[in-house]
Amino acid sequence: MDAATAATATAAAALVWFRKGLRVHDNPALDAARRSAARVYPVFVLDPRYLRPDPAAPSPGSARAGVARVRFLLESLRDLDARLRRLGSRLLVLRARDDVSDAVCAALKDWNIGKLCFESDTEPYALARDKRVTDFAAASGIEVFSPVSHTLFDPAEIIEKNGGRPPLTYQSFVATAGEPPKPVMEKYSELPPIGDTGGYELLPVPKLEELGYGDLSQEYIPPFRGGETEALKRMRESLQDKEWVAKFEKPKGDPSAFLKPATTVLSPYLKFGCLSARYFYHCIQDVYRSTKTHTKPPVSLAGQLLWRDFFYTVSFGTPNFHQMEGNKICKQIPWRENGELFVAWRDGRTGYPWIDAIMIQLRKWGWMHHLARHSVACFLTRGDLRAGRKSLHARKKRVYFTSDSTFSKKKKPNSKIKLFCFTSICQLVSDMKYIHWEQGRDVFERLLIDSDWAINNGNWLWLSCSSFFYQYHRIYSPISFGKKYDPNGDYIRHFIPVLKDMPKEYIYEPWTAPLSVQEKARCIVGKDYPKPVVDHEAASKECRKRMEEAYASNRLGGNPVKGNSSNSSRRKFSDGGQDVPDSSMSKQPRKRS
């Protein structure tokens, strides 16, 4: 090939680099490539950072992704490939040996690419990766087009409009942002053909079983299938109920609803870019225009997309947003580690059925309702496990059961009646430990199919009362909060089958059931189901005390985080980490009979 021919070929070829944005609709990068080039290479590179098997991981998958999220990604890639094929193209799947940027740069060179198009990304890992690629492109004379399309707004523009600083409250963000741009929804029936790929091994989208995660025969298949096709279908089904859309209001919703979740469950599709946030937002606006009244941000359905952008903007403009150290908006709290308590929480073995059922749903489905997330995050950090112990000390409480299963603690019954002395599993809190929100964040990041760097970190900062929300005295009860929504415990029975026959009177506190009831339910606490790892009454009381001390220390130390919650109204909350003040939340230590 002579120089003139090579120059013409270079100008005629464009590479669309898919990472997120796994869709055809409202894809400015794909649209720009098809308009400017005679040949278009749609590429996705399998990243070993996220996919490499880790035998030491607590469940099958890689160090950074459980199998549920990997499965969702592969389904999304297969759907994208199918949609591209209907346009006369296909998805070119490459496998990086180590660094994704090396694989992309090699393809740019070997395929004589003249224009590189990819959706911009604001995560620190992505920024460093993309800089390596764009530096190579600039040195090679390759044009780069990197539009903002994963969020409603450009975080950099919001920060610039706000005087060079990210707005730290929802209200200031909304006031600064204005109205988001409209999506790019021009329809087309075909894409330019793919050019010569030389000697490249073009892989089909791999099957989950081919990634080396071991025996997956016992792994639960989540009910949410990945891909743009499913995303658009789910969105349309949700928006068909105009009354529901108009009246949508968070934090209302049933966290125990699992057969038919009480939300749209579109978050994983937004995370992978199978659904355009801008398209979704404008479709919601179309529904609003057809109704007389509708809820408003921050509690409305459209308001949830604004919360998403709020966290993206704050995370982009805040160095070390993902950690406490060096994070100027994060309160400095003396968290420590307690491996035993942390593992009990992670594996759904705390002895509190509401908490354990949520963590098991996370492990199996890769998803749970936002209020369920709040419950377990609060329990881990500032609610219960922050006041942990080095070793559990049981306090003995004499509990007597008569032969007819009547229950008495007031006095020792007649000696003629058969007695059982039951050692209570209410445990003392001693040798205080502090479980860091970053540990909980890592579990969510690995297991959630909608795990999103900005939102996940923002949620944990909020729920641990480290930033955005500071009402640390408001603690979710691991007993009464779930009971309010699901008094019969159907959610618990589904995800913890060993408790399926426990009477509803004891389903949230099985340790209080008489031994005869436990035997009849075939679930002996301490044998078939664990004893509680802490006494909620004592632990939550201690947590309030320790958080109060930490806040006082922050004030004395001049911590820059000031002000009230990101929301002026305590009844208005986001999908991203809000406490709901109601009767099911612990306000004062409750005396237990």
N, C-alpha and C positions, 0 to 999 in steps of 0.2 A: 504494500500500500504506500503510494507516494505521499508527500507532505500535504498537497492540496486535497487529496482524497481523505486523508486522516482528519484534516481540519473540518471538512464538510461532515464527516461521520460524527466527529465530536459534537459539533453544533446541533446535530440531528438527534442525539441520544439523551434521554433524561432518566434518572434513577429516582424512584419514589421509595424512601426508606420508612417502612412501617415499624412502629414500636408500640405506642398506644395508637389511638385513632384507627382502630381496626374496623373500618367501614368504608363504604363508597359514598353514602349521602353526606352532604356538608363536609367535604374533604378538600379544603383549598389547596393542599399540597398536590393531591392527585389531579385536581382540576387544572392547576398551573402546568403540570407536566404534560398532560394530554394536549393542552393548547399550544405548547411551545416546542414540541419535539415530534419527530416522525417515528421514533421508537421509544418505548417506555418500558423500563425494567422495574416491576413492583417487587420489592425485596423485604424479607423478614429474616433476621439473623437470630438463631437460637443462642441465648446467652448462658454460658455455663455458670455465671455468677448466681443465676436464679434457678437453673435446672440441674446442675451437677448433683448426683445423689450424695446424701450424707448419712452414712450408717449410724452416726452418733446422734442424729436428730431424734426427738422424742416420739415421732410418728413418721410414717413413710413420706418421702419427698426429699427436698433439698434442705440446706440450712436456712434458706430464706423463703421457701414456699412449700406448703403442704400439698398433698396430691389433689385436694379439691380445687385449689386455685390453678394448679398446673393443668388439670383436666379442663377447667373453664377456658383457659388460654388456648389450649389445643383445639377445642370445639370452635372457638372464635376464629382461629386461623383457618380451619377447614371451611367454615362458612364464608370467610372473606375470599378464599381461593375459589369457591363455587360461584360467588357473585362476580368475581373478576373473569372467570371462564365464560360466563354468560355475556360478557362484554368483549369476548375474543382475546382475552389475555389469561394470565394465571399468576399465582403467587410463587415467587422464586424463594425457596427456603434454603438458607445457608447455615452452616454450623461453625461457630467460632471456636477455635482451639482454646483460646484464653480470653483475649480482649475483643469485644465486638467491633470496636473502632478499627482494629487492624483488618478485619474481614471486610468492612465497608470500604476502607481505603483501597484495598486490593481490587475490589470489584470496580470501583471508580476508574482505576488505572487500566485494568485489563479489558474493560468493556468500552473504553474510550468515551466516558460519560462527559457531556458538556454542561449538564445542569443537574444539581442535586436538590430534591424537594423533600422536606420532612416537617412534621408538626413540631413546634417548639415544646420544650419541656423545662420545668423549673426545679426539678429535684436536683440536689447536689451531685449525685452520681451521674445523672443524665447530663448536667451542665458540663462536667469534666469530660465525659465521653464525647459529647457533641463538639466540644472545643477542639479535641484532637482531630476529629473528622473535618471540621470547617477550616482548621489551619492547613491541613493537607490539601483541601479543595482550593483554598486561596493560593497556595504555592504552586498548584497545578493549573491555575487559570480556569477553574470550574466555578460556574455561577451557583450560588446557594440561595434558595428560597425557603424560609422557615417561618410560616405563618402561625399565629396564635389561633388555635381552634379546639383545644381541649377544655378551655374554660370560657365563660361568658365574656370576660374582659381580659385585657392584657395586664397582668399584675404590675409590670414595670410602668405602664402608663398611669395606673391608679396611684402608685407610689409617687410618681412625678407630680401628679395633680394635687397630692396631699402634702406638698412641700418637701419631698424627698424622704418621707417616712411612711411606713405602712400604717393605715388607720387601725387602731387597736380596739375599736368597738364596732359592733354591727351597724349601729346607726350612722356613725361617721363614714363607714365604708359605703353604705347605700347612698348616702348624700353625695359622696365623691364620685361614685361610679356612674350614676345616671342610668340610661337605658342601653342594654347590650346590642351589639350589631346583629343584623339579620343573618341567618344561615345562607350558605351557598347551596341552593337546591336545584340548580339547572340539571335537567335530565339529559342523558345521552345514551345512545344505543350501542356504542362500541368504543374501544380504546385503541390507540396505536399498537401495532404488533411489537412483540419482544424481539430485540435484535439477537445477534450471535452471542452465545454465552461461552464460546470457546470450550476449554476442557473442564469447566466447572461441573462438579457433581451437584445436580439439582435434586434436592430431597423432597419427597412428599411430606406433608405434615405428619410427624411421627405419632404413633399411638402411645398412650400413656405407659403401656406395658413394655415399650421398647426403650424407655429412658433409664432402666436399671434400678428401679425403686423396690425390687424384690417382689415377693408374693403379695398381690393386691386383691386376691380373691375374697378376702374378708372386708375390704374397704367399701364403705357405704357410698352409693352413687347419689349425689345431691339432686334435689328436684329442680335445680335451675340450670338450664342448658345455655352455653355460651353462644355468642354470635350476633351479628347485626340483624339477621332475620328474626330471631327470637326477641331481640331488643325492641324492634319496631312493632312486633305483634303485641308484646306486653304493654308497651306504651299506649297503643291504640285501644287495647282492652281497658286500661285504666282510665283513659280520658273519655271513653264512651259514657261513663256514668258522670254526667255533668254536675249533678247535684252533689255527688261525693267530692268532686274536684273543687267545686265552689265552697263547700263547707269544710274542706280539709283543714285540720288544725292540730298542730303539735303543741304540747306533748301528748295530746289525746291519741289513744290507740292501745290495743291489747298486746302486750309483749308475750303473752302465753299462746297466742293464736299461731298454730303451726300448719294445720291442714290448709288454711287459707290465710296467709299473713296479712296483717292489718295495714301494710304499706304497699307501695308499688313494686318493691324489690327491683328497682332499676339501678341501684347504686353500683352493682358489679359491672353493668353494661356501660355506665358512665366512666367507671374506673379504667376499663380497657378501651374506651372510646368506641365501643360498638354502637353506642347511641350518642349523637351530638347533643351537648348540653344546650347549645343555642337553639337547635331545632326543637328540643323538648320544651324549652322556656317559651318559645313563640307559639307552640301548639297549646300550651296552657293558657297563654294570653287569648288565643282564639276562643277557648272555652269560656273564659271570663267575659268576653264581649257578648256571648250569647246568653249570659245569666244576668239577673237583676242585681244581685249582690254576691259578693264573695269575700273570703277572708283575706287579710293583708299580711305582708311580711312583718315580723319574722316567722309567724306561725303558719302561713299559707304554703301551698305546694310550691309555688314559684319562689317563695321565701327560702325554701330549703336549698334551691340552686344558688341563691345569693349567699347563703351560709357557706356553701362549698367554695365559692369564689373568695369569700372573706378569708377562709383559712389558707387558700392558695396564695393570696396576696400577702398576708402576714408572714407566712412561712418563707416566701421568696425574699422578703425584705428584712428578715431577722436572722442574723448569723447564729449558728448553733441552735436553730429552732428545735431540733430533734433531741436535745439533751438539756439537762439542768445546768451543767457547767458551762460558763461562758455565754449563757442565754440571758440577755438583759431583761426580758419580759417574764422570766420564770423566777418564782420565789425559791430561795435557797433553803431547802428543808433537809435535815440530817437523816436521809434515808440510809438504810443498811440492808444487808441480805439475810434471809432466812430460807435456806434451801428446802427444808422440810415443808414449811408452810407454803412456799411458792409452788412446789411440785404438787402438793395436795390441791391447790387452787387450779393449776394448769390442767391437771388430769381429772378434774371433777370428782375429787375425793375429800371435800371439806367436811362432810357430814351434814351440810345444809342442803336439802334436796333442791330448793329453788336455784341456788348458786350452781350446784353440780349439774343439774339438767341443762342450764344455759351453756356451761362449758362443754358438755357432751354434744349439744347441738352444734356448737362452734366446731368441734373436732370432726363431726360427721358431715355437716352441711356446708361449713365454711361461711355461715351467715347466721345471724340472729337479730331480732328486733332491736331498735336503738335503745329502748328502755331496759331491755335485758342486758345490753352492753353496759349501760350505766350502773346497773345493779352489781355486776361482777367487778367492774373497775373500782367502784366505791368500796366494795368489800375488800379488795386486795390492798388498797392504798390507805385512805384516810378513815375507812369505816370500821374494819375489823382486824385484818391481818397486819396493819401497821403496828398494832399492839399485839405482837406475837410472843413467842417464848422460845427459849433454848431447849427446854424439855417440859413437856406437859405434866402438870401435877393435878390429879383428880381430887376434887373435894367430895368426900363421901356424904351422901344424903340418904338417910334411911327412908326407903320407899316400900310400902307394904302392899301386897296383892292378896286378896282373899281368893278362896277357891272358886268363887263365882265371878271372878274378874272385876269386882268392884275395887275402886281405887281410894286409898286413904293415906294421908301423911300427917294427920292431926295427932293421932296417938297410936300407940302400939295396939293392934287388935287382940281379941281374945286368943289365948294360947292354944285353944282347941282348934282354931282355924289354921289351915295350912298357910305358912308364911314364906315369903321369899324376900330376902334382903337384896335390894338392887343398888348397885353402886352407880350413882349418877355420872353421866358423862359431861356434865357441866364442868369446865376446866378453868383453873385459875390462870390469871395472866401474870407472868413474871419474867424477869430478865428481858426487858423490852427490845424488840427488833423492829426495823422499819423497812418494809418492802417497797422498793423503788418503782415509780410509775413506768420507768423505762423498761423494766422486766415485763410488765404486763403489756406494754406497747409492742415489745418484740413478739410475744405470743400472738397477739392480734395480727401483727404484720405478716406473720408466717401463715396463719390459718385462714384468715378472712379472704373470701373470693373478691370482696370489694376493697381490700386493703389498699389504701391510698396514702402516700407518704405525708402529705400536708394535712389531710383530714385526720388520719390516725394519730399523729403527734398532737394536733390541736385538741382532739378529744381527750387524750390522756392528760395533757396540761390542764384542761378544764376540769375533768372529773377528779383529779387528784388535788384540786384547788391550788395548783401551782401557778396558774395564770388564767385570765379571762373571768373566772368565777371564784369567789372568795368566801362563800357561805359554808365554811367547813363544818359548822355545827349541824348542818342538814345531812343526815345519813340515811341511805336506803336500808330499810329493815330486810334482812335476808329471809324473814318469815312472813310478815304481814303484807309486804308490798306485792308479792306474787299472789298471795291468797285473795287480795282484793279483786284481781282479774279472773282468777281460776280457783274458786273455793273447793272444787272437787279434786283438783290436782291432776287433771288429765294430761297437761303438759309434762309434769314430772313422771307420771306413769308411762308415758310414751318413751321418754329418753332414759329413764332409769327403770327398766322392767322389773328389777328385784323388788321395787316398791309398789308394783301394780295392784297388789291385793291389800295394801295398807289402808285402813279406814280413813276417810277424809278428815276426821277429827285430828289425826296424827300425821297426815301426809307431809306437812311442812315441818313437823317436829317429831320425827319417829322415835327419838330417844325418850319422849314422854309417854309413849305407849306402854301399858302394862305388859309384862313378859308374856302373859297368855295371849294377848293380842298380837304381839310380835310373832309368837309361835304359829298362831293360826294364819297369819299373813305370810308365813315362811320367810321371814326376814328378821333375823336377830341383829340388833344394832351392836356393832363391835365385831361381828362375825361376817354377816352377809352384806352389811352396809356400814360404812365407817361412823365412828362417834364424831361429834363436832370437834374441830381442831381448836376452837376457842369458844368461850362463853360470850355471846354477842353483847349481853348487857354490860359485862365488865370491860370487854374489849372496846366497844364503841365509846364508853365513858372515858376510858384512858386515851383513846385516839383524839377526842375533843381536847383533852388537856394538853396532849403533846402538840397538836396543831396550834393551839393557842400560844404555847411557848415558842414554837417555830415562827409564827407570825410576829410575835413580840420581838424576837431576835432579828427578824428582817427589818422591822421598823428602826430598831437601834442601829442596825448596820447600814441603813440608808438604801435598802433595796428599792430600785426604781419603779417597781410595779405598784401603782396606786389606783385608788378609785374603786368603784363598785363593779358588779358584774357587767359583762359586755352588754347586758340587756337592762334597760331601765325598769322594765316590768318583770317582776318575779314570776309572772304567769306565762311569760313568752319565752320560748326556748327553741333551740336549733336541733338538727339531727346530729350535731357534732359535739354533744357533751354537756347536757344541762341537767340540773337537778330539779325535780318537780316537788314543790312543797305541798304535801297533802298528808292525810292522816296515816298513811302507810309508811311514812318516813319517821325514823326515830328522832324524837325531839329531846326527851329526857329519858334517862335510864328507866326502863319499865320493870316493875316488880313482877316476878313470875310466881305463880302459885305452885 
